[in-house]
Amino acid sequence: MASFIHYLNKKSKYQWILVLPPWHRLYHWRSTNIMQDHLPWSLFFNVESIKKTTPVVELHEFFQINKLRSLDAHVTLQHFNSFEENPEYFDKWEITNCKGHVQSEFWNLKNLTYTLSLCISFQGSSTLLAEIIEELQPRTIIFDHAELALHNFYSGKEYWAIRKSMQFSNNLHEVAKGFKKKYLKQDYMCAHLRRRDFVYGHPNNVPSIKETATQIKDKLNLLNNIDTVYIATDSSKEEFLELCEYLQDYKVFKFIADEETLNRYLDGGIAIIDQIICSQAIYFIGTSHSTFSFRIQEEREILGFPVETTFNCFCGDNNKECTQPTKWRLVE
């Protein structure tokens, strides 16, 4: 959406601003004893850095600007019914009847209302959203299911400029720095092990714990004088301890937040601390198809690490020669 705002502001007579929606409990946030709703972006990111490339405001800032005025339009994007019957793909949209449940309340906020609500069958790239805005002529608009819009400018110069501006918060960097200073005093390798649903959903790309340890050992043996590995994982405690047993000849570390740190930065912040530490490792190996691994690869590309130390992934037990990640290189 940030790229779309750039595009929209080039062709519109108005200066459009992207409102950053609050973070709510994600599937991966498993702590149940802490409140993880209505979280501002500033908890996780340096919003001032983002503002240097893209006009954005947090939701609470938008309320200060817009007061209690209703939004002009609420648009729910949905797929065309006819796609299976006529799979020929081309950009198109049309106002139509709503299919299924339409979300009427966002983030449990009673004060976020709108004057017009409609459903639009949508097929195409994000720039096509500009036609909808041109048709409706709103000053404020919310798109639900905006993920249906395809990325126009992925991996280009503008994409990377925006991506580089998405810096993690200074507080999270300080926590990661403190952990590294205390435990990772020399060069280390980082391994991201995506487990849970990936074990069943991607069996050809997710090895057993024993095979994971074997592949980590193989990588460490190729690295000169490196005997330390940092583990970022969503595995169970039992799986992690099993991995440590297989790697008992090496120094194995994992960030485990104390109660104060968890209450302050929540599950999302702990995940980012993992990403920061992995992005600064001398070598990284991740999990194929994992967005978490992909973001670490992007961070490492921004930091300038060699390609061969960044774009690597585990292979399944019966898929030892699996395809390695696509090398999405930085464009400046």
ZAMARGU-4260 file (C-alpha; in steps of 0.2 Angstrom, whole numbers, plus 5000, padded with zeros to 4 digits):
<rodrens>
0) 5000/5000/5000 | 5015/5012/5003 | 5020/5010/4984 | 5002/5013/4980 | 5001/5029/4990
5) 5017/5035/4980 | 5008/5031/4964 | 4992/5039/4969 | 5000/5055/4974 | 5009/5057/4957
10) 4992/5057/4948 | 4980/5065/4961 | 4977/5083/4965 | 4976/5078/4983 | 4991/5073/4994
15) 4985/5056/5001 | 4991/5049/5017 | 4992/5031/5022 | 4984/5027/5039 | 4994/5013/5048
20) 4981/5001/5056 | 4984/4996/5073 | 4992/4978/5076 | 4981/4965/5083 | 4985/4948/5090
25) 4992/4938/5075 | 4992/4919/5073 | 5010/4918/5079 | 5007/4928/5095 | 5004/4914/5107
30) 5006/4922/5124 | 4988/4922/5132 | 4992/4931/5148 | 4996/4948/5140 | 4985/4961/5130
35) 4990/4961/5112 | 4977/4972/5103 | 4977/4990/5097 | 4996/4991/5096 | 5004/5006/5088
40) 5017/5004/5074 | 5029/5014/5085 | 5030/4999/5097 | 5039/4989/5083 | 5045/5002/5070
45) 5054/5019/5069 | 5039/5028/5062 | 5048/5044/5059 | 5060/5034/5047 | 5045/5028/5037
50) 5038/5045/5036 | 5054/5051/5027 | 5049/5040/5012 | 5030/5039/5013 | 5016/5050/5020
55) 5009/5040/5035 | 5000/5043/5051 | 4996/5031/5065 | 4977/5028/5068 | 4977/5039/5084
60) 4985/5053/5074 | 4972/5051/5061 | 4958/5053/5074 | 4966/5069/5080 | 4966/5076/5062
65) 4949/5069/5057 | 4940/5071/5074 | 4923/5062/5074 | 4919/5064/5056 | 4914/5048/5047
70) 4925/5041/5033 | 4918/5045/5016 | 4919/5027/5010 | 4921/5009/5016 | 4926/4997/5001
75) 4926/4978/5003 | 4936/4970/4989 | 4931/4953/4984 | 4935/4940/4970 | 4925/4939/4954
80) 4913/4924/4953 | 4917/4920/4936 | 4936/4917/4938 | 4934/4898/4938 | 4923/4898/4923
85) 4933/4911/4913 | 4951/4911/4920 | 4958/4923/4907 | 4966/4936/4918 | 4965/4955/4915
90) 4963/4970/4926 | 4945/4974/4930 | 4933/4980/4944 | 4915/4982/4946 | 4903/4987/4960
95) 4892/4972/4965 | 4882/4963/4978 | 4892/4958/4993 | 4897/4940/4996 | 4896/4933/5013
100) 4900/4943/5029 | 4905/4961/5027 | 4915/4968/5041 | 4906/4983/5048 | 4917/4987/5063
105) 4936/4988/5063 | 4948/4985/5077 | 4933/4985/5089 | 4932/5004/5087 | 4914/5011/5089
110) 4920/5028/5083 | 4926/5023/5066 | 4911/5025/5055 | 4908/5028/5037 | 4895/5037/5026
115) 4896/5024/5011 | 4899/5006/5011 | 4900/4995/4996 | 4907/4979/4989 | 4918/4978/4973
120) 4923/4963/4964 | 4942/4966/4960 | 4955/4958/4949 | 4971/4967/4946 | 4986/4977/4952
125) 4986/4990/4966 | 4986/5004/4954 | 4969/4999/4949 | 4963/5005/4966 | 4966/5023/4960
130) 4951/5021/4947 | 4940/5016/4962 | 4945/5032/4971 | 4943/5042/4955 | 4925/5035/4954
135) 4920/5038/4972 | 4929/5054/4975 | 4931/5052/4993 | 4943/5061/5004 | 4944/5047/5017
140) 4943/5029/5012 | 4946/5012/5020 | 4949/4996/5009 | 4945/4980/5017 | 4954/4964/5009
145) 4966/4976/5001 | 4978/4960/5000 | 4968/4956/4984 | 4977/4969/4975 | 4993/4963/4967
150) 5010/4972/4969 | 5014/4984/4955 | 5032/4989/4960 | 5039/4974/4969 | 5058/4973/4971
155) 5061/4989/4961 | 5070/5005/4966 | 5055/5012/4975 | 5050/4996/4984 | 5068/4995/4991
160) 5068/5014/4996 | 5052/5011/5006 | 5058/4994/5013 | 5074/5002/5019 | 5064/5015/5028
165) 5055/5002/5038 | 5067/5002/5052 | 5064/4993/5068 | 5062/5003/5084 | 5078/5009/5093
170) 5072/5000/5109 | 5071/4983/5101 | 5088/4986/5093 | 5095/4990/5110 | 5088/4974/5118
175) 5096/4964/5103 | 5112/4973/5105 | 5112/4969/5124 | 5109/4950/5121 | 5123/4949/5108
180) 5135/4958/5119 | 5131/4946/5134 | 5130/4929/5124 | 5136/4931/5106 | 5153/4938/5109
185) 5160/4931/5093 | 5154/4928/5075 | 5139/4916/5075 | 5127/4908/5063 | 5108/4910/5064
190) 5096/4897/5059 | 5077/4900/5058 | 5067/4885/5061 | 5049/4887/5056 | 5039/4872/5064
195) 5021/4870/5070 | 5009/4870/5054 | 5024/4870/5042 | 5029/4853/5048 | 5013/4846/5040
200) 5010/4860/5027 | 5028/4859/5019 | 5035/4842/5023 | 5047/4843/5008 | 5055/4859/5015
205) 5055/4856/5034 | 5067/4843/5041 | 5065/4833/5057 | 5074/4840/5072 | 5088/4827/5070
210) 5090/4832/5051 | 5089/4850/5056 | 5104/4848/5067 | 5114/4838/5054 | 5111/4852/5041
215) 5116/4865/5054 | 5132/4855/5058 | 5136/4854/5040 | 5135/4873/5038 | 5145/4876/5053
220) 5159/4864/5047 | 5160/4875/5031 | 5162/4891/5041 | 5180/4894/5048 | 5181/4894/5067
225) 5162/4896/5070 | 5155/4886/5084 | 5140/4897/5089 | 5123/4896/5082 | 5108/4907/5087
230) 5091/4898/5085 | 5075/4908/5080 | 5060/4896/5080 | 5042/4894/5084 | 5045/4876/5090
235) 5039/4868/5106 | 5051/4868/5121 | 5053/4849/5119 | 5059/4851/5101 | 5071/4865/5105
240) 5079/4854/5119 | 5080/4840/5107 | 5089/4851/5095 | 5101/4856/5108 | 5105/4838/5112
245) 5110/4835/5094 | 5121/4851/5095 | 5129/4848/5112 | 5146/4850/5104 | 5142/4868/5099
250) 5136/4884/5108 | 5118/4886/5105 | 5108/4902/5110 | 5090/4907/5109 | 5082/4923/5115
255) 5070/4920/5129 | 5061/4935/5136 | 5060/4938/5154 | 5043/4944/5161 | 5047/4962/5160
260) 5053/4962/5142 | 5038/4951/5136 | 5026/4963/5145 | 5034/4978/5137 | 5037/4972/5119
265) 5025/4958/5118 | 5026/4943/5106 | 5028/4954/5091 | 5043/4963/5098 | 5051/4947/5103
270) 5050/4941/5085 | 5058/4957/5079 | 5072/4954/5091 | 5075/4937/5083 | 5075/4945/5066
275) 5088/4958/5071 | 5100/4946/5079 | 5098/4934/5063 | 5100/4949/5051 | 5117/4952/5059
280) 5124/4935/5059 | 5139/4930/5049 | 5128/4917/5040 | 5109/4914/5039 | 5099/4898/5035
285) 5080/4900/5035 | 5064/4890/5031 | 5058/4889/5013 | 5041/4898/5010 | 5042/4907/5027
290) 5039/4926/5027 | 5049/4927/5043 | 5064/4920/5034 | 5061/4931/5019 | 5061/4947/5030
295) 5077/4942/5038 | 5085/4940/5020 | 5078/4957/5015 | 5086/4965/5031 | 5103/4956/5027
300) 5102/4962/5009 | 5100/4980/5015 | 5114/4978/5028 | 5125/4972/5013 | 5129/4954/5018
305) 5136/4943/5004 | 5122/4934/4994 | 5129/4916/4998 | 5128/4920/5017 | 5110/4926/5016
310) 5099/4916/5003 | 5099/4899/5011 | 5086/4887/5017 | 5084/4870/5025 | 5079/4855/5015
315) 5067/4841/5020 | 5073/4824/5026 | 5069/4816/5009 | 5073/4832/4998 | 5091/4835/5001
320) 5094/4845/4985 | 5079/4856/4988 | 5078/4873/4978 | 5086/4887/4988 | 5078/4904/4990
325) 5076/4917/4975 | 5089/4930/4977 | 5079/4946/4978 | 5094/4959/4976 | 5093/4977/4983
330) 5090/4990/4969 | 5096/5008/4972
</rodrens>
